[in-house]
Amino acid sequence: MDFWQVLPVAIALVFIIEGLIPFMSPNRWRNMLAIAGEMDDRVIRNIGLGSMLLGLALLYWVN
């Protein structure tokens, strides 16, 4: 498999996973967005960095 075959699959999986929480529990999702809106930018950046590092670690582990 080359990169251009895997990329659309990966993006589709991200959309599926990201859609699970609002589909299963819209009230919790709405509350989570309200809480995220009140967070400091530094906290949001740290969460984003942690998420990227976790993704890289999982990608390394799978390959």
PDBQT receptor file of N, H, CA, C and O in Angstrom, charges set to zero:
ATOM      1  N   MET A   1       0.848  -1.188   0.000  1.00  0.00    +0.000 N 
ATOM      2  CA  MET A   1       0.000   0.000   0.000  1.00  0.00    +0.000 C 
ATOM      3  C   MET A   1       0.889   1.245   0.000  1.00  0.00    +0.000 C 
ATOM      4  O   MET A   1       1.872   1.320   0.737  1.00  0.00    +0.000 OA
ATOM      5  N   ASP A   2       0.537   2.188  -0.813  1.00  0.00    +0.000 N 
ATOM      6  H   ASP A   2      -0.261   2.126  -1.412  1.00  0.00    +0.000 HD
ATOM      7  CA  ASP A   2       1.293   3.428  -0.783  1.00  0.00    +0.000 C 
ATOM      8  C   ASP A   2       0.536   4.485   0.013  1.00  0.00    +0.000 C 
ATOM      9  O   ASP A   2      -0.603   4.288   0.435  1.00  0.00    +0.000 OA
ATOM     10  N   PHE A   3       1.207   5.600   0.199  1.00  0.00    +0.000 N 
ATOM     11  H   PHE A   3       2.132   5.761  -0.143  1.00  0.00    +0.000 HD
ATOM     12  CA  PHE A   3       0.699   6.673   1.048  1.00  0.00    +0.000 C 
ATOM     13  C   PHE A   3      -0.680   7.161   0.602  1.00  0.00    +0.000 C 
ATOM     14  O   PHE A   3      -1.551   7.396   1.439  1.00  0.00    +0.000 OA
ATOM     15  N   TRP A   4      -0.884   7.314  -0.700  1.00  0.00    +0.000 N 
ATOM     16  H   TRP A   4      -0.176   7.123  -1.380  1.00  0.00    +0.000 HD
ATOM     17  CA  TRP A   4      -2.134   7.886  -1.201  1.00  0.00    +0.000 C 
ATOM     18  C   TRP A   4      -3.318   6.936  -1.078  1.00  0.00    +0.000 C 
ATOM     19  O   TRP A   4      -4.464   7.363  -1.210  1.00  0.00    +0.000 OA
ATOM     20  N   GLN A   5      -3.059   5.650  -0.827  1.00  0.00    +0.000 N 
ATOM     21  H   GLN A   5      -2.128   5.303  -0.719  1.00  0.00    +0.000 HD
ATOM     22  CA  GLN A   5      -4.148   4.715  -0.548  1.00  0.00    +0.000 C 
ATOM     23  C   GLN A   5      -4.502   4.721   0.930  1.00  0.00    +0.000 C 
ATOM     24  O   GLN A   5      -5.664   4.554   1.301  1.00  0.00    +0.000 OA
ATOM     25  N   VAL A   6      -3.495   4.916   1.770  1.00  0.00    +0.000 N 
ATOM     26  H   VAL A   6      -2.551   5.052   1.469  1.00  0.00    +0.000 HD
ATOM     27  CA  VAL A   6      -3.695   4.868   3.218  1.00  0.00    +0.000 C 
ATOM     28  C   VAL A   6      -4.250   6.190   3.758  1.00  0.00    +0.000 C 
ATOM     29  O   VAL A   6      -5.032   6.182   4.708  1.00  0.00    +0.000 OA
ATOM     30  N   LEU A   7      -3.862   7.313   3.172  1.00  0.00    +0.000 N 
ATOM     31  H   LEU A   7      -3.226   7.319   2.400  1.00  0.00    +0.000 HD
ATOM     32  CA  LEU A   7      -4.282   8.619   3.686  1.00  0.00    +0.000 C 
ATOM     33  C   LEU A   7      -5.799   8.784   3.749  1.00  0.00    +0.000 C 
ATOM     34  O   LEU A   7      -6.301   9.205   4.791  1.00  0.00    +0.000 OA
ATOM     35  N   PRO A   8      -6.557   8.477   2.696  1.00  0.00    +0.000 N 
ATOM     36  CA  PRO A   8      -8.015   8.635   2.823  1.00  0.00    +0.000 C 
ATOM     37  C   PRO A   8      -8.631   7.718   3.873  1.00  0.00    +0.000 C 
ATOM     38  O   PRO A   8      -9.607   8.089   4.525  1.00  0.00    +0.000 OA
ATOM     39  N   VAL A   9      -8.077   6.540   4.039  1.00  0.00    +0.000 N 
ATOM     40  H   VAL A   9      -7.284   6.238   3.509  1.00  0.00    +0.000 HD
ATOM     41  CA  VAL A   9      -8.569   5.615   5.063  1.00  0.00    +0.000 C 
ATOM     42  C   VAL A   9      -8.311   6.199   6.442  1.00  0.00    +0.000 C 
ATOM     43  O   VAL A   9      -9.185   6.155   7.308  1.00  0.00    +0.000 OA
ATOM     44  N   ALA A  10      -7.117   6.745   6.653  1.00  0.00    +0.000 N 
ATOM     45  H   ALA A  10      -6.407   6.780   5.949  1.00  0.00    +0.000 HD
ATOM     46  CA  ALA A  10      -6.777   7.339   7.949  1.00  0.00    +0.000 C 
ATOM     47  C   ALA A  10      -7.683   8.530   8.252  1.00  0.00    +0.000 C 
ATOM     48  O   ALA A  10      -8.161   8.674   9.377  1.00  0.00    +0.000 OA
ATOM     49  N   ILE A  11      -7.920   9.373   7.271  1.00  0.00    +0.000 N 
ATOM     50  H   ILE A  11      -7.532   9.257   6.357  1.00  0.00    +0.000 HD
ATOM     51  CA  ILE A  11      -8.788  10.534   7.476  1.00  0.00    +0.000 C 
ATOM     52  C   ILE A  11     -10.219  10.087   7.770  1.00  0.00    +0.000 C 
ATOM     53  O   ILE A  11     -10.888  10.662   8.628  1.00  0.00    +0.000 OA
ATOM     54  N   ALA A  12     -10.681   9.074   7.065  1.00  0.00    +0.000 N 
ATOM     55  H   ALA A  12     -10.137   8.607   6.368  1.00  0.00    +0.000 HD
ATOM     56  CA  ALA A  12     -12.032   8.553   7.315  1.00  0.00    +0.000 C 
ATOM     57  C   ALA A  12     -12.147   8.014   8.736  1.00  0.00    +0.000 C 
ATOM     58  O   ALA A  12     -13.159   8.239   9.399  1.00  0.00    +0.000 OA
ATOM     59  N   LEU A  13     -11.129   7.310   9.211  1.00  0.00    +0.000 N 
ATOM     60  H   LEU A  13     -10.307   7.127   8.672  1.00  0.00    +0.000 HD
ATOM     61  CA  LEU A  13     -11.152   6.786  10.578  1.00  0.00    +0.000 C 
ATOM     62  C   LEU A  13     -11.161   7.911  11.605  1.00  0.00    +0.000 C 
ATOM     63  O   LEU A  13     -11.822   7.796  12.637  1.00  0.00    +0.000 OA
ATOM     64  N   VAL A  14     -10.442   8.992  11.339  1.00  0.00    +0.000 N 
ATOM     65  H   VAL A  14      -9.905   9.085  10.501  1.00  0.00    +0.000 HD
ATOM     66  CA  VAL A  14     -10.462  10.144  12.249  1.00  0.00    +0.000 C 
ATOM     67  C   VAL A  14     -11.875  10.714  12.330  1.00  0.00    +0.000 C 
ATOM     68  O   VAL A  14     -12.355  11.015  13.423  1.00  0.00    +0.000 OA
ATOM     69  N   PHE A  15     -12.549  10.866  11.184  1.00  0.00    +0.000 N 
ATOM     70  H   PHE A  15     -12.158  10.622  10.296  1.00  0.00    +0.000 HD
ATOM     71  CA  PHE A  15     -13.918  11.380  11.202  1.00  0.00    +0.000 C 
ATOM     72  C   PHE A  15     -14.856  10.453  11.962  1.00  0.00    +0.000 C 
ATOM     73  O   PHE A  15     -15.722  10.918  12.704  1.00  0.00    +0.000 OA
ATOM     74  N   ILE A  16     -14.693   9.154  11.784  1.00  0.00    +0.000 N 
ATOM     75  H   ILE A  16     -13.990   8.777  11.181  1.00  0.00    +0.000 HD
ATOM     76  CA  ILE A  16     -15.550   8.187  12.489  1.00  0.00    +0.000 C 
ATOM     77  C   ILE A  16     -15.333   8.287  13.992  1.00  0.00    +0.000 C 
ATOM     78  O   ILE A  16     -16.294   8.358  14.758  1.00  0.00    +0.000 OA
ATOM     79  N   ILE A  17     -14.078   8.292  14.414  1.00  0.00    +0.000 N 
ATOM     80  H   ILE A  17     -13.297   8.234  13.791  1.00  0.00    +0.000 HD
ATOM     81  CA  ILE A  17     -13.772   8.338  15.845  1.00  0.00    +0.000 C 
ATOM     82  C   ILE A  17     -14.215   9.677  16.449  1.00  0.00    +0.000 C 
ATOM     83  O   ILE A  17     -14.767   9.712  17.549  1.00  0.00    +0.000 OA
ATOM     84  N   GLU A  18     -13.973  10.772  15.730  1.00  0.00    +0.000 N 
ATOM     85  H   GLU A  18     -13.524  10.744  14.836  1.00  0.00    +0.000 HD
ATOM     86  CA  GLU A  18     -14.379  12.088  16.224  1.00  0.00    +0.000 C 
ATOM     87  C   GLU A  18     -15.899  12.220  16.306  1.00  0.00    +0.000 C 
ATOM     88  O   GLU A  18     -16.401  12.995  17.120  1.00  0.00    +0.000 OA
ATOM     89  N   GLY A  19     -16.627  11.492  15.494  1.00  0.00    +0.000 N 
ATOM     90  H   GLY A  19     -16.218  10.863  14.833  1.00  0.00    +0.000 HD
ATOM     91  CA  GLY A  19     -18.078  11.574  15.507  1.00  0.00    +0.000 C 
ATOM     92  C   GLY A  19     -18.749  10.701  16.548  1.00  0.00    +0.000 C 
ATOM     93  O   GLY A  19     -19.951  10.830  16.780  1.00  0.00    +0.000 OA
ATOM     94  N   LEU A  20     -17.996   9.815  17.177  1.00  0.00    +0.000 N 
ATOM     95  H   LEU A  20     -17.020   9.710  16.988  1.00  0.00    +0.000 HD
ATOM     96  CA  LEU A  20     -18.591   8.905  18.157  1.00  0.00    +0.000 C 
ATOM     97  C   LEU A  20     -19.165   9.632  19.372  1.00  0.00    +0.000 C 
ATOM     98  O   LEU A  20     -20.291   9.347  19.780  1.00  0.00    +0.000 OA
ATOM     99  N   ILE A  21     -18.423  10.552  19.949  1.00  0.00    +0.000 N 
ATOM    100  H   ILE A  21     -17.508  10.784  19.617  1.00  0.00    +0.000 HD
ATOM    101  CA  ILE A  21     -18.874  11.214  21.180  1.00  0.00    +0.000 C 
ATOM    102  C   ILE A  21     -20.124  12.055  20.940  1.00  0.00    +0.000 C 
ATOM    103  O   ILE A  21     -21.088  11.914  21.692  1.00  0.00    +0.000 OA
ATOM    104  N   PRO A  22     -20.156  12.932  19.918  1.00  0.00    +0.000 N 
ATOM    105  CA  PRO A  22     -21.401  13.695  19.732  1.00  0.00    +0.000 C 
ATOM    106  C   PRO A  22     -22.585  12.822  19.347  1.00  0.00    +0.000 C 
ATOM    107  O   PRO A  22     -23.728  13.167  19.651  1.00  0.00    +0.000 OA
ATOM    108  N   PHE A  23     -22.333  11.694  18.683  1.00  0.00    +0.000 N 
ATOM    109  H   PHE A  23     -21.405  11.414  18.437  1.00  0.00    +0.000 HD
ATOM    110  CA  PHE A  23     -23.438  10.810  18.319  1.00  0.00    +0.000 C 
ATOM    111  C   PHE A  23     -23.987  10.087  19.542  1.00  0.00    +0.000 C 
ATOM    112  O   PHE A  23     -25.203   9.999  19.717  1.00  0.00    +0.000 OA
ATOM    113  N   MET A  24     -23.106   9.571  20.385  1.00  0.00    +0.000 N 
ATOM    114  H   MET A  24     -22.119   9.642  20.244  1.00  0.00    +0.000 HD
ATOM    115  CA  MET A  24     -23.547   8.764  21.528  1.00  0.00    +0.000 C 
ATOM    116  C   MET A  24     -24.045   9.622  22.684  1.00  0.00    +0.000 C 
ATOM    117  O   MET A  24     -24.972   9.230  23.393  1.00  0.00    +0.000 OA
ATOM    118  N   SER A  25     -23.434  10.798  22.881  1.00  0.00    +0.000 N 
ATOM    119  H   SER A  25     -22.682  11.117  22.306  1.00  0.00    +0.000 HD
ATOM    120  CA  SER A  25     -23.821  11.625  24.015  1.00  0.00    +0.000 C 
ATOM    121  C   SER A  25     -23.687  13.108  23.674  1.00  0.00    +0.000 C 
ATOM    122  O   SER A  25     -22.690  13.741  24.021  1.00  0.00    +0.000 OA
ATOM    123  N   PRO A  26     -24.688  13.658  22.997  1.00  0.00    +0.000 N 
ATOM    124  CA  PRO A  26     -24.582  15.062  22.580  1.00  0.00    +0.000 C 
ATOM    125  C   PRO A  26     -24.489  16.051  23.751  1.00  0.00    +0.000 C 
ATOM    126  O   PRO A  26     -23.831  17.085  23.634  1.00  0.00    +0.000 OA
ATOM    127  N   ASN A  27     -25.137  15.743  24.867  1.00  0.00    +0.000 N 
ATOM    128  H   ASN A  27     -25.671  14.903  24.963  1.00  0.00    +0.000 HD
ATOM    129  CA  ASN A  27     -25.063  16.656  26.016  1.00  0.00    +0.000 C 
ATOM    130  C   ASN A  27     -23.661  16.715  26.597  1.00  0.00    +0.000 C 
ATOM    131  O   ASN A  27     -23.167  17.797  26.917  1.00  0.00    +0.000 OA
ATOM    132  N   ARG A  28     -23.019  15.572  26.736  1.00  0.00    +0.000 N 
ATOM    133  H   ARG A  28     -23.420  14.693  26.477  1.00  0.00    +0.000 HD
ATOM    134  CA  ARG A  28     -21.636  15.563  27.235  1.00  0.00    +0.000 C 
ATOM    135  C   ARG A  28     -20.707  16.290  26.275  1.00  0.00    +0.000 C 
ATOM    136  O   ARG A  28     -19.797  17.001  26.702  1.00  0.00    +0.000 OA
ATOM    137  N   TRP A  29     -20.938  16.113  24.974  1.00  0.00    +0.000 N 
ATOM    138  H   TRP A  29     -21.677  15.536  24.627  1.00  0.00    +0.000 HD
ATOM    139  CA  TRP A  29     -20.106  16.764  23.974  1.00  0.00    +0.000 C 
ATOM    140  C   TRP A  29     -20.247  18.281  24.070  1.00  0.00    +0.000 C 
ATOM    141  O   TRP A  29     -19.258  19.010  24.007  1.00  0.00    +0.000 OA
ATOM    142  N   ARG A  30     -21.476  18.743  24.221  1.00  0.00    +0.000 N 
ATOM    143  H   ARG A  30     -22.280  18.151  24.272  1.00  0.00    +0.000 HD
ATOM    144  CA  ARG A  30     -21.746  20.175  24.362  1.00  0.00    +0.000 C 
ATOM    145  C   ARG A  30     -21.077  20.727  25.622  1.00  0.00    +0.000 C 
ATOM    146  O   ARG A  30     -20.479  21.803  25.593  1.00  0.00    +0.000 OA
ATOM    147  N   ASN A  31     -21.180  19.982  26.731  1.00  0.00    +0.000 N 
ATOM    148  H   ASN A  31     -21.666  19.108  26.755  1.00  0.00    +0.000 HD
ATOM    149  CA  ASN A  31     -20.530  20.412  27.978  1.00  0.00    +0.000 C 
ATOM    150  C   ASN A  31     -19.016  20.440  27.831  1.00  0.00    +0.000 C 
ATOM    151  O   ASN A  31     -18.356  21.344  28.344  1.00  0.00    +0.000 OA
ATOM    152  N   MET A  32     -18.462  19.446  27.128  1.00  0.00    +0.000 N 
ATOM    153  H   MET A  32     -18.999  18.712  26.712  1.00  0.00    +0.000 HD
ATOM    154  CA  MET A  32     -17.023  19.393  26.916  1.00  0.00    +0.000 C 
ATOM    155  C   MET A  32     -16.549  20.606  26.103  1.00  0.00    +0.000 C 
ATOM    156  O   MET A  32     -15.498  21.179  26.388  1.00  0.00    +0.000 OA
ATOM    157  N   LEU A  33     -17.338  20.990  25.088  1.00  0.00    +0.000 N 
ATOM    158  H   LEU A  33     -18.192  20.524  24.856  1.00  0.00    +0.000 HD
ATOM    159  CA  LEU A  33     -16.982  22.167  24.293  1.00  0.00    +0.000 C 
ATOM    160  C   LEU A  33     -17.052  23.444  25.129  1.00  0.00    +0.000 C 
ATOM    161  O   LEU A  33     -16.221  24.337  24.963  1.00  0.00    +0.000 OA
ATOM    162  N   ALA A  34     -18.023  23.537  26.013  1.00  0.00    +0.000 N 
ATOM    163  H   ALA A  34     -18.698  22.811  26.147  1.00  0.00    +0.000 HD
ATOM    164  CA  ALA A  34     -18.137  24.718  26.884  1.00  0.00    +0.000 C 
ATOM    165  C   ALA A  34     -16.941  24.801  27.819  1.00  0.00    +0.000 C 
ATOM    166  O   ALA A  34     -16.400  25.884  28.042  1.00  0.00    +0.000 OA
ATOM    167  N   ILE A  35     -16.528  23.670  28.364  1.00  0.00    +0.000 N 
ATOM    168  H   ILE A  35     -16.968  22.791  28.183  1.00  0.00    +0.000 HD
ATOM    169  CA  ILE A  35     -15.361  23.648  29.247  1.00  0.00    +0.000 C 
ATOM    170  C   ILE A  35     -14.100  23.998  28.466  1.00  0.00    +0.000 C 
ATOM    171  O   ILE A  35     -13.261  24.756  28.953  1.00  0.00    +0.000 OA
ATOM    172  N   ALA A  36     -13.959  23.452  27.256  1.00  0.00    +0.000 N 
ATOM    173  H   ALA A  36     -14.641  22.837  26.861  1.00  0.00    +0.000 HD
ATOM    174  CA  ALA A  36     -12.787  23.744  26.428  1.00  0.00    +0.000 C 
ATOM    175  C   ALA A  36     -12.734  25.218  26.060  1.00  0.00    +0.000 C 
ATOM    176  O   ALA A  36     -11.648  25.786  25.949  1.00  0.00    +0.000 OA
ATOM    177  N   GLY A  37     -13.892  25.848  25.869  1.00  0.00    +0.000 N 
ATOM    178  H   GLY A  37     -14.774  25.386  25.960  1.00  0.00    +0.000 HD
ATOM    179  CA  GLY A  37     -13.940  27.267  25.546  1.00  0.00    +0.000 C 
ATOM    180  C   GLY A  37     -13.439  28.149  26.677  1.00  0.00    +0.000 C 
ATOM    181  O   GLY A  37     -13.006  29.277  26.439  1.00  0.00    +0.000 OA
ATOM    182  N   GLU A  38     -13.493  27.649  27.901  1.00  0.00    +0.000 N 
ATOM    183  H   GLU A  38     -13.844  26.733  28.094  1.00  0.00    +0.000 HD
ATOM    184  CA  GLU A  38     -13.037  28.418  29.060  1.00  0.00    +0.000 C 
ATOM    185  C   GLU A  38     -11.580  28.145  29.411  1.00  0.00    +0.000 C 
ATOM    186  O   GLU A  38     -11.021  28.823  30.273  1.00  0.00    +0.000 OA
ATOM    187  N   MET A  39     -10.954  27.166  28.761  1.00  0.00    +0.000 N 
ATOM    188  H   MET A  39     -11.408  26.615  28.061  1.00  0.00    +0.000 HD
ATOM    189  CA  MET A  39      -9.566  26.808  29.082  1.00  0.00    +0.000 C 
ATOM    190  C   MET A  39      -8.589  27.842  28.551  1.00  0.00    +0.000 C 
ATOM    191  O   MET A  39      -8.849  28.531  27.565  1.00  0.00    +0.000 OA
ATOM    192  N   ASP A  40      -7.460  27.926  29.234  1.00  0.00    +0.000 N 
ATOM    193  H   ASP A  40      -7.249  27.366  30.035  1.00  0.00    +0.000 HD
ATOM    194  CA  ASP A  40      -6.366  28.780  28.803  1.00  0.00    +0.000 C 
ATOM    195  C   ASP A  40      -5.729  28.194  27.544  1.00  0.00    +0.000 C 
ATOM    196  O   ASP A  40      -5.719  26.976  27.367  1.00  0.00    +0.000 OA
ATOM    197  N   ASP A  41      -5.202  29.045  26.674  1.00  0.00    +0.000 N 
ATOM    198  H   ASP A  41      -5.210  30.035  26.818  1.00  0.00    +0.000 HD
ATOM    199  CA  ASP A  41      -4.571  28.578  25.442  1.00  0.00    +0.000 C 
ATOM    200  C   ASP A  41      -3.428  27.607  25.710  1.00  0.00    +0.000 C 
ATOM    201  O   ASP A  41      -3.239  26.648  24.961  1.00  0.00    +0.000 OA
ATOM    202  N   ARG A  42      -2.671  27.848  26.769  1.00  0.00    +0.000 N 
ATOM    203  H   ARG A  42      -2.825  28.627  27.377  1.00  0.00    +0.000 HD
ATOM    204  CA  ARG A  42      -1.533  26.984  27.104  1.00  0.00    +0.000 C 
ATOM    205  C   ARG A  42      -2.000  25.563  27.408  1.00  0.00    +0.000 C 
ATOM    206  O   ARG A  42      -1.347  24.598  27.010  1.00  0.00    +0.000 OA
ATOM    207  N   VAL A  43      -3.106  25.429  28.099  1.00  0.00    +0.000 N 
ATOM    208  H   VAL A  43      -3.637  26.212  28.423  1.00  0.00    +0.000 HD
ATOM    209  CA  VAL A  43      -3.647  24.108  28.432  1.00  0.00    +0.000 C 
ATOM    210  C   VAL A  43      -4.100  23.391  27.160  1.00  0.00    +0.000 C 
ATOM    211  O   VAL A  43      -3.854  22.196  26.994  1.00  0.00    +0.000 OA
ATOM    212  N   ILE A  44      -4.753  24.117  26.275  1.00  0.00    +0.000 N 
ATOM    213  H   ILE A  44      -4.953  25.087  26.410  1.00  0.00    +0.000 HD
ATOM    214  CA  ILE A  44      -5.214  23.514  25.023  1.00  0.00    +0.000 C 
ATOM    215  C   ILE A  44      -4.023  23.083  24.175  1.00  0.00    +0.000 C 
ATOM    216  O   ILE A  44      -4.050  22.015  23.564  1.00  0.00    +0.000 OA
ATOM    217  N   ARG A  45      -2.979  23.907  24.133  1.00  0.00    +0.000 N 
ATOM    218  H   ARG A  45      -2.956  24.775  24.630  1.00  0.00    +0.000 HD
ATOM    219  CA  ARG A  45      -1.770  23.533  23.385  1.00  0.00    +0.000 C 
ATOM    220  C   ARG A  45      -1.126  22.281  23.976  1.00  0.00    +0.000 C 
ATOM    221  O   ARG A  45      -0.674  21.405  23.239  1.00  0.00    +0.000 OA
ATOM    222  N   ASN A  46      -1.085  22.199  25.300  1.00  0.00    +0.000 N 
ATOM    223  H   ASN A  46      -1.452  22.911  25.899  1.00  0.00    +0.000 HD
ATOM    224  CA  ASN A  46      -0.499  21.016  25.942  1.00  0.00    +0.000 C 
ATOM    225  C   ASN A  46      -1.310  19.758  25.631  1.00  0.00    +0.000 C 
ATOM    226  O   ASN A  46      -0.739  18.689  25.414  1.00  0.00    +0.000 OA
ATOM    227  N   ILE A  47      -2.626  19.881  25.610  1.00  0.00    +0.000 N 
ATOM    228  H   ILE A  47      -3.090  20.749  25.787  1.00  0.00    +0.000 HD
ATOM    229  CA  ILE A  47      -3.477  18.746  25.257  1.00  0.00    +0.000 C 
ATOM    230  C   ILE A  47      -3.228  18.344  23.810  1.00  0.00    +0.000 C 
ATOM    231  O   ILE A  47      -3.138  17.154  23.507  1.00  0.00    +0.000 OA
ATOM    232  N   GLY A  48      -3.114  19.323  22.908  1.00  0.00    +0.000 N 
ATOM    233  H   GLY A  48      -3.187  20.290  23.154  1.00  0.00    +0.000 HD
ATOM    234  CA  GLY A  48      -2.819  19.040  21.512  1.00  0.00    +0.000 C 
ATOM    235  C   GLY A  48      -1.466  18.369  21.340  1.00  0.00    +0.000 C 
ATOM    236  O   GLY A  48      -1.334  17.420  20.567  1.00  0.00    +0.000 OA
ATOM    237  N   LEU A  49      -0.464  18.855  22.053  1.00  0.00    +0.000 N 
ATOM    238  H   LEU A  49      -0.570  19.626  22.681  1.00  0.00    +0.000 HD
ATOM    239  CA  LEU A  49       0.864  18.246  21.992  1.00  0.00    +0.000 C 
ATOM    240  C   LEU A  49       0.822  16.814  22.496  1.00  0.00    +0.000 C 
ATOM    241  O   LEU A  49       1.402  15.919  21.881  1.00  0.00    +0.000 OA
ATOM    242  N   GLY A  50       0.139  16.594  23.612  1.00  0.00    +0.000 N 
ATOM    243  H   GLY A  50      -0.332  17.321  24.112  1.00  0.00    +0.000 HD
ATOM    244  CA  GLY A  50       0.017  15.236  24.143  1.00  0.00    +0.000 C 
ATOM    245  C   GLY A  50      -0.688  14.307  23.173  1.00  0.00    +0.000 C 
ATOM    246  O   GLY A  50      -0.303  13.147  23.024  1.00  0.00    +0.000 OA
ATOM    247  N   SER A  51      -1.710  14.810  22.520  1.00  0.00    +0.000 N 
ATOM    248  H   SER A  51      -2.023  15.753  22.642  1.00  0.00    +0.000 HD
ATOM    249  CA  SER A  51      -2.442  14.013  21.544  1.00  0.00    +0.000 C 
ATOM    250  C   SER A  51      -1.550  13.652  20.356  1.00  0.00    +0.000 C 
ATOM    251  O   SER A  51      -1.566  12.514  19.886  1.00  0.00    +0.000 OA
ATOM    252  N   MET A  52      -0.773  14.622  19.874  1.00  0.00    +0.000 N 
ATOM    253  H   MET A  52      -0.760  15.546  20.256  1.00  0.00    +0.000 HD
ATOM    254  CA  MET A  52       0.126  14.345  18.751  1.00  0.00    +0.000 C 
ATOM    255  C   MET A  52       1.206  13.340  19.139  1.00  0.00    +0.000 C 
ATOM    256  O   MET A  52       1.529  12.444  18.359  1.00  0.00    +0.000 OA
ATOM    257  N   LEU A  53       1.763  13.485  20.340  1.00  0.00    +0.000 N 
ATOM    258  H   LEU A  53       1.500  14.212  20.973  1.00  0.00    +0.000 HD
ATOM    259  CA  LEU A  53       2.797  12.554  20.788  1.00  0.00    +0.000 C 
ATOM    260  C   LEU A  53       2.239  11.144  20.969  1.00  0.00    +0.000 C 
ATOM    261  O   LEU A  53       2.906  10.164  20.639  1.00  0.00    +0.000 OA
ATOM    262  N   LEU A  54       1.030  11.044  21.488  1.00  0.00    +0.000 N 
ATOM    263  H   LEU A  54       0.489  11.841  21.756  1.00  0.00    +0.000 HD
ATOM    264  CA  LEU A  54       0.387   9.747  21.625  1.00  0.00    +0.000 C 
ATOM    265  C   LEU A  54       0.154   9.122  20.253  1.00  0.00    +0.000 C 
ATOM    266  O   LEU A  54       0.384   7.928  20.063  1.00  0.00    +0.000 OA
ATOM    267  N   GLY A  55      -0.301   9.927  19.302  1.00  0.00    +0.000 N 
ATOM    268  H   GLY A  55      -0.488  10.897  19.456  1.00  0.00    +0.000 HD
ATOM    269  CA  GLY A  55      -0.493   9.432  17.938  1.00  0.00    +0.000 C 
ATOM    270  C   GLY A  55       0.805   8.963  17.313  1.00  0.00    +0.000 C 
ATOM    271  O   GLY A  55       0.833   7.925  16.652  1.00  0.00    +0.000 OA
ATOM    272  N   LEU A  56       1.884   9.710  17.512  1.00  0.00    +0.000 N 
ATOM    273  H   LEU A  56       1.861  10.553  18.049  1.00  0.00    +0.000 HD
ATOM    274  CA  LEU A  56       3.181   9.288  16.984  1.00  0.00    +0.000 C 
ATOM    275  C   LEU A  56       3.651   7.987  17.631  1.00  0.00    +0.000 C 
ATOM    276  O   LEU A  56       4.183   7.104  16.957  1.00  0.00    +0.000 OA
ATOM    277  N   ALA A  57       3.449   7.880  18.939  1.00  0.00    +0.000 N 
ATOM    278  H   ALA A  57       3.017   8.597  19.486  1.00  0.00    +0.000 HD
ATOM    279  CA  ALA A  57       3.849   6.654  19.632  1.00  0.00    +0.000 C 
ATOM    280  C   ALA A  57       3.047   5.453  19.131  1.00  0.00    +0.000 C 
ATOM    281  O   ALA A  57       3.605   4.377  18.920  1.00  0.00    +0.000 OA
ATOM    282  N   LEU A  58       1.739   5.636  18.940  1.00  0.00    +0.000 N 
ATOM    283  H   LEU A  58       1.285   6.511  19.111  1.00  0.00    +0.000 HD
ATOM    284  CA  LEU A  58       0.920   4.542  18.416  1.00  0.00    +0.000 C 
ATOM    285  C   LEU A  58       1.326   4.178  16.999  1.00  0.00    +0.000 C 
ATOM    286  O   LEU A  58       1.370   2.998  16.651  1.00  0.00    +0.000 OA
ATOM    287  N   LEU A  59       1.622   5.173  16.183  1.00  0.00    +0.000 N 
ATOM    288  H   LEU A  59       1.587   6.131  16.466  1.00  0.00    +0.000 HD
ATOM    289  CA  LEU A  59       2.060   4.925  14.812  1.00  0.00    +0.000 C 
ATOM    290  C   LEU A  59       3.382   4.165  14.790  1.00  0.00    +0.000 C 
ATOM    291  O   LEU A  59       3.561   3.236  14.003  1.00  0.00    +0.000 OA
ATOM    292  N   TYR A  60       4.305   4.567  15.661  1.00  0.00    +0.000 N 
ATOM    293  H   TYR A  60       4.160   5.322  16.301  1.00  0.00    +0.000 HD
ATOM    294  CA  TYR A  60       5.588   3.869  15.768  1.00  0.00    +0.000 C 
ATOM    295  C   TYR A  60       5.386   2.436  16.227  1.00  0.00    +0.000 C 
ATOM    296  O   TYR A  60       6.023   1.518  15.711  1.00  0.00    +0.000 OA
ATOM    297  N   TRP A  61       4.488   2.239  17.211  1.00  0.00    +0.000 N 
ATOM    298  H   TRP A  61       3.971   2.985  17.630  1.00  0.00    +0.000 HD
ATOM    299  CA  TRP A  61       4.236   0.913  17.760  1.00  0.00    +0.000 C 
ATOM    300  C   TRP A  61       3.609  -0.016  16.700  1.00  0.00    +0.000 C 
ATOM    301  O   TRP A  61       3.956  -1.194  16.615  1.00  0.00    +0.000 OA
ATOM    302  N   VAL A  62       2.697   0.527  15.905  1.00  0.00    +0.000 N 
ATOM    303  H   VAL A  62       2.416   1.484  15.974  1.00  0.00    +0.000 HD
ATOM    304  CA  VAL A  62       2.023  -0.277  14.873  1.00  0.00    +0.000 C 
ATOM    305  C   VAL A  62       2.993  -0.666  13.763  1.00  0.00    +0.000 C 
ATOM    306  O   VAL A  62       2.949  -1.784  13.250  1.00  0.00    +0.000 OA
ATOM    307  N   ASN A  63       3.864   0.261  13.401  1.00  0.00    +0.000 N 
ATOM    308  H   ASN A  63       3.900   1.169  13.818  1.00  0.00    +0.000 HD
ATOM    309  CA  ASN A  63       4.827  -0.030  12.347  1.00  0.00    +0.000 C 
ATOM    310  C   ASN A  63       6.064  -0.607  12.950  1.00  0.00    +0.000 C 
ATOM    311  O   ASN A  63       7.011  -0.925  12.231  1.00  0.00    +0.000 OA
TER     312      ASN A  63
